[in-house]
Amino acid sequence: MNPIVKIATALHFVANHPLNRNRKFQAVAEYGFIQTAALLVPGDICLEFPNRTRLLVSPRMKGAAHFITPRLCEFDEMSFVMHFLRRGEMFADVGANVGAFTVLAAGVAGAKTVSFEPSPETFAMLARNVRLNGLTDLVRLINAVVGRSTGTVQFSAGLGTENHVAAVSEKTNSVTVPMTTLDAEFAANPAVLIKVDVEGFETEVFGGAEKTLQNQALQAIIVERNGNGNRYGYDEEKLHTQIRSHGFNACNYEPFARQILPLGNDAGGNIIYIRDLKAANERLRATPAFELGGLKV
């Protein structure tokens, strides 16, 4: 992407983020200051997260800027996790990165969490964030790719939040990492909610999750769809069809209204899949608000 377009896109995103809806100009100014200052900070940055949780982020990690501000970068999906989960329920964070969703699920909602992160460097930061928030009893960390089968796979190195399973034709620095499946990890204790953000490898994740998808205990799934599946030759529309064939409805979430909004069949971008819309809406409306920076949602 052209640098000017990239900057303009980032500023537009920050200005229109729900957390900044009453402070657009101030938010843009803060973004510029924080992004500049972050590059000069010699160590990591500890950010305020909802309900007195915290997130430790390295400003030198590629793609980490969106965690620094506006923090809840995927606001609708992050709010859904905090509103939907209940204490003691099981959450799967596939592609956990530094642990933003893990901290929200375990630290705010009190859910038991299994977090998968293949990159050794990023996994170390994930583990630090779990310890920082005192969540070691709630979170099980797995340093592995989630895919169609168990084994090993080549995983890119040095790309920060954009690390991914190396495609066969791709020339990139890579390391060998273990691979497991959702069916293997959740056979005994199924997840209520699964979030999958694996830079285009989502088709392989669900290729190893047929029993998981069939299990009625699984009530919701969050899946990133941004076209990265093309690097592996995958059609993301086929994955969309596969998930819906198991009784899930494609939706968006409006956090302030606490309302699930059904999507059409041609939905794109991040999608929340819900098995029972009525039950989900009742559950979401009954959850206490989370707090961040004086805002209650």
N, C-alpha and C positions, 0 to 999 in steps of 0.2 A: 504494500500500500504506500502511496505517496506520503512522505513525512508530513506535509501540510494538511493533507486530508486526514491523516491519522490523528494529528493534534486536534483538528477541528471536531472530529468524531468524538474524541475523548472529552473535550470541553462540553460538547452538546450532551453527552451522556451524564456528566457530573451535574450540569445545570438542571437537567430534567429528572434527576434521580429523586425518588419519593422522599428521601430523607432531607432533600434540599428544596422542596417545593415552595417554601416560603422564604428562601434565602439564596436565590439563584446566583446573583452577582457576587455575594460574599463567598459562596461555595467555589465558584470559578477562580477567584483570587486566592483562596486557600489552597486549591488544587495546584496552582502554579507555584506557590510558595513551598508547599509540602514536597512536591516532586523535585524541586531544586535542592531543598534542604536534605531530603532523603539521600541524595547522592553524596552529600558531604559528611553524613554521619558515619563514624568509623565502625560502628557495630550494628546490631539488629535493632529494630523498632518494635516496641511493645504497644499494641493498640487496645483501646477500650472496646469491648464487645458487649453484647446485650447481657443484662442482669449480672453485671460485675464479673463477667468472664473476660479473658484477655487473649490476644493473638499475637504471637511473636513472628515477625516477618523480616526477611533480609531484603533491604532495598536494592541490593545488587543482583538479586535473582530475577532473571528475565521474566517479565509478565507479572511481577509481584505488585506493581504500582496500584492495580485496582483493589488490592486488599488494604492498602494504606488509606486510600480515600476513593470512594465513600464508604469503605469497610464492608457493608452488606451489599457487595457488588451485584449479586444476583438476588435482588431484594424479594421478589415474589416467591422464588423457590426457597430461599433461606427462611422467610417468614412462614412458609408452608410447613417446613420441617419443625420449627418451634411450636407452631399452633397445632399440628396434627399429632405429633408423638406424645405418648404418655410415659410416665415414670415406669421403668422396668421393661418396656417393650423393646423389641430388637430392631435396630437400624443398621443397614449395610451402606458404607460409604466407599463406593468403588471408584478409585481415582481420587483419593482423599487429599492429595497435594500436601500443603502445610497444615491442614486440619480445620479449616474454617467450618465446614458442615459438621465435622466430628465434634467440635467444641459446642456448636449450637445444639446438636442432638443430645449429647451427653451432659454438657454443662448447663444448658438452659432447660431442656425438656426432661432430663434425667433418664434418658433411654440407654439401654445397653447397646454398645456400638462395636461393630467389627469394621476396621478401617484398612483398606488395601491401598498401598502406595509402592510401586516398583522401584522408583529411583532411589538409590542408596542415600544420596545427598538430601533429597526432599524428605525421605522417610525419617532421617535424623531430626529435621525440623518439626515434622509431625509429632514424633515422640516427645520432643521438648515441649510442644504446646499441650500435649496431654498431661505431662508432669506439671507444667506451670499452673494448670487449672485444677490439679488434684483429682484427675479422672482415671487414674491407673486401674482402679477397681471396676470401672464401668466400660473401659475401652480395651478391646483386643486388637493389637496391631499386627498386620501381616505384610511383610516386605515382598510382595509378589504381584505379578500381572494376573488379572482375572480373564479367562478365555474359554475356549470350547473344550479343552482337555487339560489334563495335568501334564507337566513336563517343564521345559525351559524355553526361553525365547530371547531374542536380542532386543534390547531396549535402548533408546537414544540417551545420550549424556550431554550435559552442558546447555540444555535449552530451557532450564527453569520450569515454569508452569506449562510449557509447550512440549515437554518430553513425551515420547510416545513409543509404542511398539514399532520397531524399524521395519519398514516394508522391504520386500525382497529386492526390489530394484533401487532402493534408497541408499545413497552414499552418505553416511553420517557416523560420527563417533558413537559407539554403542558398547553396552555391557551385557553379559548374560545374566538373566534373572529367572527365578522360578515362576511357574504358572500354575494356577489352581482354577477351580470352577465354583460357581455359586451353588450348584447342586451338591458338590462335595462339602462345602463349608457350612451349609445350612440345612443339611438333611435332618439333623436331630432337633435343631432349634430354629425354626423358620423366622425370617424377617417380616415385620409389618410394613416397613417402608424401605425401599432401595433407591439410592441415588447413583447414577452412572454418568461419569464425565471422563472419558478415556481417549480423547483426541482422535475420534474416528474408528476406534476398535470396538464400538458398542455392539456391532453385529456378532462378533466373536464372543463377547460377554454373554449375550443371550443365547448363543449357540450351545453354551454349557449350562443353561438355566431352565431347561424344559420342565423339570419336576418343580423347580422353584416357582415358575409361572403358574403351574397347575394347582399349587398349594393355596387353599382358600384363606390361609392366615395372612398371605401377602395382600395388603389392601391398596398400596399406592407405589408408584415408581416415578422417579424423576430422571429424564433422559435428555442429554444435550444433543441437539441436532444442528450442526453448522457446516455440513458438507465435507468434513474431514474424512469421512468414510471413503471418499474418492481415491485417497492414496492407496487403499487396499483393494480397490475395484468393487466396493460394496454400494448397493442401492439402499439408501436410508429409508426409502418409501416401503421397501419390503419388510424392514424391521418394524416400521410403524404398523404395518398390516399384521405381522406376527404377534405383536404385543396385544393389539386389539382383539385378535382371534381368541385370546384367553379371557375375554370378558371385561377388558379394561376400556374406559372411555378417555379420550384425549381431552385435556382441559388446560386452562390457565387458572391462576388464583389471584384474587383481589384481596390483599391482606387487610386493608382498612375496612372493607365491607364484610370481611370474613366470608367470602362467597366463591364457590367454584363456578367457573364459566366454561361450559362445554365448547369445544372447537370443532370445526368442520374436518372432513377427511383429508384435506390438503394442508393441514397444519404444518408449520415449520418452526425453527428455533427450538428453544428449550420447551419440553412438553411434560406436563404432569399427567400421569395415567391413573385413573381412579376406578376401582372395581365397583363400589356402591356409592353413587353420588349422594343419595339422601343421607346415608349414615355418615358420610364424610362431612357434609355440610353441618349436620348436628354436632359432630365431634369438634369441628373447627370453631363453631359459635360458642362452645362451652369452655374454651381454653382461656385462662387469664392472659392479659396483655404482657408482652415483653417490653423492657425499657432500654433505651439507648440515647444518651445525650439529652435527657429531658423529654424525649418523645416516647409515648406509649402507643403500641400497635397491637 
